[in-house]
Amino acid sequence: MSDWRTFLAGRGARLDAGGVAGFGDAQAEAIAARDATIVADLSHNALLAVSGDDAAAFLHGQLTNDVQALVAGGAQWTGWCSAKGRLLATFLLLRRANDFLLLLPAEIAPGIAKRLRMYVLRSRVKIEDAPLERIALAGPGAVELAARHFGVAPGPMASVEKDGATCIALDAKRFVILAPLERERALWDAFAQQARPVGMDAWEWTSIRAGIPIVGARTQEQFVPQMANFELVGGVSFKKGCYPGQEIVARTQYRGILKKRMAMAHVDGARPAPGDTLHTPAFGEQAAGMVVSAAPSPDGGHDLLAVAQIEGIQSGDLRVGSLAGERLRLLPLPYST
C-alpha cells in the first residue's frame, strides 16, 4: 500500500483496487456531492508528465485541442484519437512553466503512456509518471476553500500554485489539487475540516452532472469526439493542424453526419457499467448506444452519461442491456447540444 493510501486509510477511507471506495456512508456522500462541499481522493486517476524541448509541439500534433495556444498555468480538456478518429483517451491537460501534466483514468494510463512514447521518435520529449498526489474539491464552499489555501481561487480552466501545490479550476465549483505527498496530506486535513470526505463515486457523479465524458478501458475507440459532446466542453479545436483522426473529426463536424450524441440520464435500477449497451424499439435487437459512465444518485438509483443514436434519444425510450432492460429517464445536460 502506498504512503498516500495508508494516510487515507488512517482518515477512515475504505480502499479498493481503484482508489477510495468511500468513507462509510455512500448515500450520505452522494447527497453531500449534491448539496454540500466535498473533498475527494483522485488516485483512481493517474498523472503523466510530458516534458522536453519538443513537448508542446509533440502534444499539439497528437491531441484534439490546441496545445500550443495554451498559456502556462492554463488547462483544457483534450483527447487522443486513433487513426479512425475514435477516442483512445480523454485528458485534463495542464501546462506548467516547463512541462505538461495529463490526468486520466489509472486503468488506461500505462497503455496510453506506452503508446504515446511510440510516437516520440527523435523528438526531445519525455513521458513519465508525475510524482504528485491528486485530490479534488467540489460544491458551494469549494471556491472559498481554494482561495483560503492558495491566496486566490483560479477561474475555470486556469490554475494557481503555492508552496509546491497546484490548484486547477474545472469550473466555478470544482477544483483539482496536485501536490507532493506531504503537502497533499496537509491540504487534505485542512479541507476535511470544512468539506465532507467522499469516495470516487461521489466525485464521478459531479463529473457526470457537468456532462464531462471520461473514456475508460471499456469505452476506448468507441466514440468520435463529437459523439461524446467533447467539442461542447472545449475539448476539440477545429482551427489547429493535423493530429491522428483529424480528418474524420473535421468531416463529422462540417458535413453534418453525426448520428449519435451523448445524453445524461437516470436509471432507478442497478448501476450500469461503462460499455453496457443501450437499446430502443426503433433499432430492434441492434444496440443503439453505450454507457460512458455511471454513479449513484443522491436521489437513489444511478445517474449516467451515455452515447446513443440521436433518434433513440429523441424517442425517449432507451433501455439498458436489452429491449427488456431498465428504461432511462433523460436529464438535461448543463450545456446545449
C-alpha positions in Angstrom: 0.0 0.0 0.0 1.3 3.4 -0.9 2.0 6.1 1.7 -0.9 8.1 0.4 -3.3 5.2 0.6 -2.1 4.4 4.1 -2.7 8.1 5.1 -6.3 8.0 3.8 -7.0 4.7 5.4 -6.0 6.3 8.7 -8.5 9.0 8.0 -11.3 6.5 7.7 -11.2 5.7 3.9 -12.4 2.3 2.7 -10.0 1.4 -0.1 -10.4 -0.9 -3.1 -8.1 -1.6 -6.1 -9.2 1.6 -7.8 -8.8 4.0 -5.0 -11.1 5.2 -2.2 -14.4 3.4 -2.3 -15.9 5.7 0.3 -15.9 6.8 4.0 -18.6 4.6 5.3 -21.9 6.1 4.1 -22.3 6.1 0.3 -25.8 7.6 0.2 -24.8 10.5 2.6 -21.7 11.1 0.4 -23.9 11.2 -2.7 -26.2 13.7 -1.0 -23.2 15.8 0.1 -21.9 15.9 -3.5 -25.2 17.5 -4.5 -25.8 19.8 -1.5 -22.6 20.5 0.3 -18.8 20.8 -0.2 -16.8 17.7 -0.6 -13.1 16.7 -0.8 -12.3 13.5 -2.7 -9.2 11.4 -3.4 -8.4 11.1 -7.1 -5.9 8.2 -7.0 -8.3 6.3 -9.4 -6.7 8.7 -11.9 -3.1 8.7 -13.0 -1.0 11.7 -13.7 1.5 11.8 -16.6 4.2 14.4 -17.0 5.3 15.3 -20.6 8.5 17.4 -20.7 11.3 18.3 -23.0 12.1 21.0 -25.6 9.6 19.5 -28.1 6.8 18.7 -25.6 4.4 21.4 -26.8 4.8 20.6 -30.5 4.6 16.8 -29.8 1.3 17.1 -27.9 -0.1 19.6 -30.3 0.4 17.1 -33.1 -1.2 14.3 -31.2 -4.1 15.7 -29.2 -7.5 17.1 -30.3 -7.1 20.5 -28.7 -4.8 23.5 -29.4 -1.9 22.8 -27.0 0.5 25.4 -28.4 -2.1 28.2 -27.8 -2.4 27.2 -24.1 -0.6 29.6 -21.8 1.4 28.5 -18.8 -1.0 27.8 -15.9 -3.8 27.1 -18.3 -5.8 23.9 -18.5 -8.0 22.3 -21.1 -10.0 19.1 -21.8 -8.3 17.3 -24.7 -8.4 13.9 -26.3 -6.2 11.4 -28.2 -7.8 9.6 -31.1 -7.0 6.6 -33.2 -6.4 7.0 -36.9 -10.1 6.3 -37.3 -11.0 9.4 -35.2 -12.1 7.4 -32.2 -11.1 8.5 -28.7 -8.4 6.4 -27.1 -8.4 8.7 -24.0 -9.7 12.0 -22.7 -7.4 14.1 -20.5 -7.4 17.1 -18.3 -4.2 18.8 -19.5 -2.3 21.4 -17.5 0.5 23.5 -19.0 3.1 24.4 -16.5 6.3 26.6 -17.0 8.4 23.7 -18.3 6.1 20.7 -18.8 2.6 19.4 -19.2 0.5 17.2 -16.9 -2.1 14.8 -18.2 -4.8 13.5 -15.8 -6.6 10.3 -17.0 -8.1 7.1 -15.6 -5.4 5.0 -14.0 -6.8 1.8 -15.6 -5.7 3.0 -19.1 -2.7 5.2 -18.2 0.1 2.6 -18.7 -1.1 1.7 -22.1 -1.7 5.3 -23.2 1.8 6.3 -21.9 3.4 3.3 -23.8 1.5 4.1 -27.0 2.4 7.8 -26.8 6.1 7.0 -26.4 6.0 5.1 -29.7 5.3 8.4 -31.5 8.1 10.4 -29.8 10.7 9.1 -32.2 13.5 11.7 -32.4 11.6 14.4 -30.6 13.1 15.7 -27.4 10.2 14.5 -25.3 10.0 12.5 -22.0 6.8 10.9 -20.8 6.7 9.6 -17.2 4.5 9.3 -14.1 4.3 12.6 -12.2 5.2 12.2 -8.5 2.2 14.1 -7.3 -0.9 13.1 -5.4 -4.4 14.1 -6.6 -7.4 15.3 -4.7 -10.5 17.4 -5.6 -12.9 19.9 -4.1 -16.4 20.5 -5.2 -19.5 22.3 -4.0 -20.7 25.7 -2.9 -17.8 26.2 -0.5 -15.1 25.0 -2.8 -14.2 28.5 -4.1 -13.8 29.8 -0.6 -11.6 26.9 0.5 -9.4 27.1 -2.6 -9.0 30.9 -2.1 -8.1 30.4 1.6 -5.3 27.9 0.9 -4.0 29.3 -2.4 -4.5 33.0 -1.9 -6.9 33.2 -4.8 -9.3 30.8 -6.5 -8.4 30.4 -10.2 -11.1 30.9 -12.8 -12.3 28.0 -14.9 -9.6 26.1 -16.7 -6.9 28.1 -15.0 -4.6 27.3 -12.1 -2.6 28.8 -9.3 0.4 27.5 -7.4 1.5 27.9 -3.8 4.1 26.0 -1.7 4.6 23.3 -4.3 0.8 22.6 -4.8 -1.2 23.4 -7.9 -5.0 24.2 -7.8 -6.8 23.8 -11.2 -10.4 25.0 -11.6 -12.5 22.8 -13.8 -15.5 25.1 -13.5 -17.0 27.5 -10.9 -17.4 24.8 -8.2 -14.9 22.0 -9.0 -11.2 22.0 -8.4 -8.3 19.5 -8.8 -5.3 19.9 -6.5 -1.9 18.3 -7.3 0.9 18.3 -4.8 3.7 16.2 -3.3 2.8 13.7 -0.6 3.5 15.8 2.5 1.8 18.9 1.1 -1.2 16.9 0.0 -1.6 15.4 3.4 -1.7 18.8 5.0 -4.2 20.1 2.4 -6.5 17.1 2.9 -6.6 17.6 6.6 -7.3 21.3 6.2 -10.0 20.8 3.7 -11.6 17.9 5.6 -12.3 20.3 8.5 -14.9 22.1 6.3 -15.7 19.7 3.5 -17.0 16.1 3.7 -14.6 13.4 2.6 -16.1 11.2 -0.1 -15.2 8.3 -2.3 -14.6 8.3 -6.0 -18.3 7.6 -6.8 -19.4 10.9 -5.4 -16.7 12.8 -7.4 -17.6 10.9 -10.5 -21.2 12.0 -10.0 -20.1 15.6 -10.2 -18.4 14.9 -13.5 -21.5 13.2 -14.9 -23.6 16.2 -13.8 -21.1 18.5 -15.5 -21.5 16.5 -18.7 -17.8 15.6 -19.0 -17.1 12.3 -20.8 -14.3 10.2 -19.4 -13.0 7.4 -21.6 -12.0 4.3 -19.8 -10.9 0.8 -20.7 -14.4 -0.4 -21.8 -15.1 2.7 -24.0 -11.8 3.2 -25.8 -12.1 3.6 -29.6 -15.9 3.7 -29.4 -16.6 7.4 -29.9 -15.7 10.2 -32.4 -15.2 13.2 -30.1 -18.5 14.9 -31.1 -20.5 11.8 -30.2 -19.4 12.3 -26.6 -20.1 16.1 -26.8 -16.4 16.6 -26.4 -16.3 19.7 -28.6 -19.1 21.2 -26.5 -16.9 21.1 -23.4 -14.0 22.7 -25.1 -12.0 19.5 -25.9 -11.6 19.9 -29.6 -10.0 22.7 -31.7 -11.2 22.9 -35.4 -8.5 25.5 -36.2 -5.3 23.6 -35.4 -3.3 21.4 -37.7 -3.3 17.7 -38.2 -3.4 15.0 -35.5 -4.4 11.4 -35.6 -8.0 11.1 -36.8 -8.3 14.8 -37.5 -9.8 14.3 -41.0 -12.6 12.2 -39.7 -13.3 14.5 -36.8 -13.4 17.5 -39.1 -15.6 15.7 -41.6 -18.0 14.8 -38.8 -18.2 18.4 -37.8 -18.6 20.1 -41.2 -20.6 17.6 -43.1 -23.4 17.2 -40.5 -23.1 13.4 -40.5 -23.3 13.0 -36.7 -25.9 10.3 -35.9 -25.0 9.8 -32.2 -24.8 12.2 -29.3 -24.2 12.0 -25.5 -27.1 12.3 -23.2 -27.5 12.4 -19.4 -30.0 10.1 -17.8 -31.2 8.4 -14.7 -32.0 4.8 -14.1 -33.8 3.5 -11.0 -32.3 0.0 -11.0 -28.8 -1.5 -10.9 -25.8 0.5 -11.8 -24.9 0.3 -15.5 -21.2 -0.3 -16.3 -19.2 1.7 -18.9 -19.6 -0.1 -22.2 -23.0 -1.6 -21.4 -25.3 -1.4 -24.5 -28.4 0.7 -24.8 -31.4 -0.4 -26.9 -34.6 1.2 -28.3 -37.5 -0.3 -30.2 -36.7 1.6 -33.4 -33.4 -0.4 -33.7 -34.8 -3.8 -32.7 -32.1 -6.1 -31.2 -29.3 -3.9 -32.6 -27.6 -1.8 -29.9 -28.4 1.9 -30.2 -25.8 3.2 -27.8 -23.4 2.7 -25.0 -23.0 3.8 -21.4 -20.0 6.1 -20.8 -20.1 6.4 -17.0 -22.5 6.0 -14.2 -22.6 6.8 -10.4 -25.0 6.6 -7.6 -27.5 9.4 -7.5 -28.3 11.3 -4.3 -32.0 10.6 -5.1 -31.5 6.9 -5.3 -30.7 4.8 -8.4 -28.0 6.0 -10.7 -27.2 8.9 -13.0 -25.2 8.3 -16.1 -23.8 9.6 -19.4 -24.5 7.6 -22.5 -23.8 7.9 -26.2 -26.8 6.9 -28.2 -28.4 7.3 -31.6 -30.0 10.7 -31.8 -33.2 9.1 -33.0 -33.2 6.9 -29.9 -32.6 9.9 -27.6 -35.4 11.8 -29.2 -37.8 8.8 -28.8 -37.3 9.0 -25.1 -37.3 5.1 -24.9 -33.7 3.9 -24.2 -33.1 0.8 -22.2 -30.0 -0.7 -20.6 -28.8 -4.1 -21.8 -31.8 -5.1 -23.9 -35.2 -4.1 -25.0 -36.5 -5.6 -21.8 -34.0 -3.7 -19.7 -34.4 -0.8 -17.3 -35.7 2.3 -19.0 -33.7 5.5 -18.8 -35.2 8.8 -17.8 -33.4 11.6 -19.7 -32.0 14.5 -17.7 -31.0 18.0 -19.1 -27.3 18.5 -19.8 -25.7 21.6 -18.4 -24.9 22.8 -22.0 -26.8 23.0 -25.3 -26.3 20.2 -27.9 
